[in-house]
Amino acid sequence: MAIGAEDYIDQLLVKKYADEKVDNHDNIESMIDPQKMLGAMNDYASMHKNMMLLKQRLNIACYAINARSARYNKTNTPQY
């Protein structure tokens, strides 16, 4: 598989748009400070991680409480 224009129409399109100017995003100043954005993403990830750990510890505690308070009844099952 070749890279580039293979047929005549593609070659004409390449010639037509070869000199077109596009927005250069390196020269545009962002409205959002990247360090603040990365800080916010870090805070969100940290909070999500802490919530998952808290949920895991809560599940373990609830499982232990339910296991301690469980009452098991002995039933008479017929032996065959």
Buried (B, 14 or more C-beta within 10 A) or exposed (E): EEEEEEEEEEEEEEEEEEEEEEEEEEEEEEEEEEEEEEEEEEEEEEEEEEEEEEEEEEEEEEEEEEEEEEEEEEEEEEEE
